[in-house]
Amino acid sequence: MTEADDIHSLNSSTVNNDDYLVLTQQEQTTTVKERKEKQVLKPPAIHASIRSKSDQQQQQEGRENVAKVSNTSTLASIVLTFVSCKSCVVAGTGALGIPHALSRSGWIGLVFLGLSAVMAQFSGCLLIRCLYHRQGHRLSGFPEIGHVTFGLPGRIVGIVFPMLLLLFTPILYMILAGDNVSRLLASAGVSVSRKACTWIVSAVVGFPFALVRTMRDVSFMSFFASMATVGLLFVITSASVSVIHEQPNVHHDWANPGGIPIAFSTFSFSYCGNVIYPHLESSMAAPSDWPKVLLVATFAVTIMYMTVGFLAYLAYGSTVHNPVYDSLPQGIVLRYLYMMVDTINVNVSETTGAAQNVAMLVATLHVLLAVPMYLYVLTVDIESWLGVSYLQEHQQHATMKRHKEDQDDANTIDDQEDHDDSTTIQQHRSWMKRQRLWLQRHAKATRIVLRTVEICSCAVVAMLTPYFSDFMSLIGTIAAESLTFVLPCIFWIKLAWHDRNPWELLGCALIAAVGIFCAVFGTADAVKLFLNDIQQSS
């Protein structure tokens, strides 16, 4: 190759980078004209299917650097997962529905609750193993796993079901919070409609959510949510124990086969953290500790569920409601607690529903702090697709700063020529890329608008759907069971088929079959109950 060919090859080369729009610098020996002929980098190709392997690794490394949680020991990792995933995300609202699920299935539901815990632990570990199935490369979540296993149909399934859960769960929480706030204000003598309270709740949640930048911020909020969960469980168990001897005619069933599928959907929802697991695992300093972390977290949450479910169902029997604090009788002020400390004299007749109000207040606090966790995971994917995530903006500013320093040192192009070149290059870009470029230049405003739209959308649906119990069952059967039990097992069977581990594949097949069976029949029952409530209210 001649020297002229080398120069021609050098001048015609371009740099492919899917992250940011920057100018590249030539070596100091090149001329100003050669530097100006360099093309501007193209805007981010956000969809994971068209990113190269090295680009995905670079983005993952950047995410870990920004959102790294200080959990360098196994104990700290356990605290992170327990607080951010189990205790915050699912333990509070899951515990509210467990007693009602037992009233549908009978005492045998405790066996299925334990079975759900074992299956959730197994599938949670499988999901993370799916992420690392390709040597030297980590997949990002359900969409990429689905694409690797079943191509485009798998990607669509991996996008739709997590989106359903991430969008409908905040709606469920807002239904609960709006109803609680309305009832709490009514007990204080202030009459505010449930719909108005739903908008108030959305505003309270939306303001901090619009300012959340990384998973670390969400994890900080989840710590307080976990404390609210502990308080909620303490109130419910104390109130249940205090009235057990006053409920002599409570009816209990040992087994109700017809109610097992829909009860199983509630159990599935109570353990459904799979959609957030990839984000939590990526923030760990020691990802290899994930199985131990998940085991301890699942065990701790199961103890909570067993305790609340057993005591509440024992106290209130088949009449227990969802949420369970609606079953707390009026006039009960946690006498069991007062008997333990024996320091307060309580005139029960002078109080009405104190335990119920305390439980509603703590439950509302829990869901207000847990909503940002779900919405953040949903939003960060959309923001990455648009190229306006905090990580991308942070990297873009750093790259532009380095470019400006290099440009000042080289003392090159004047501003007018740069503007002309940028305009010429932009004219050759598609309309969609130009819109993405505009969004990237206003990344912070775009994030705020996007998150505001999400909060308002959730509030509108929550305002129009007042049936907490039915909505919870519907989410559990459609999305939670698929994400918790079905999809991880099916994906792993496809990925590990050639490994030929018969016992593991058999376990995956059984869990997937149980999940599909309960999802089909549970969805039918949930839809039937949902329609019946609508007809009765109309």
Summary of the structure (lengths in Angstrom):
residues: 538
radius of gyration: 27.0
end to end distance: 82.7
largest distance: 100.1
contacts: 1816
relative contact order: 0.16
helix: 78%
strand: 0%
